[in-house]
């Protein structure tokens, strides 16, 4: 799988560790930055991760900021991006299985590296269930997104 990873300065170290993990699992990684701990803005990286997915350069994304909240809010402003915070393994896989989440967002100030590794694994190995109730709900999300794009 092609996975894009990005972070602001607060998530830089955890992003690098997750990139190493993802590669070790046999996935291809597109690292869009940050490339150091100099102050940077999470919306820029949320947009870059989203654009990589929407442009077909990656199938899923991992996005990290200090809390995960700001990056998640920013990523979800992009039509076609379904970002969710994953601070435990259940949300890491359930977001994909039920909601077809394509961006996992984590907070580097919320969780340690070991937990982040477990959550990333859960996210990457999860598959959308295609159960009728999940397909129906996702269709409603797509319809909402389409209506909002027209307004």
Secondary structure, 3 states (H helix, E strand, C coil): CEEEEEECHHHHHHHHHHHHHHHHCCCEEEECCCCCCCCCCHHHHHHHHHHHHHCCCCCEEEEEECCCHHHHHHHCCCCCCCEEECCCHHHHHHHHHHHCCCEEEEECCCCCHHHHHHHHHHHHHCCCCCCHHHHHHHHHHHHHHHHHHHC
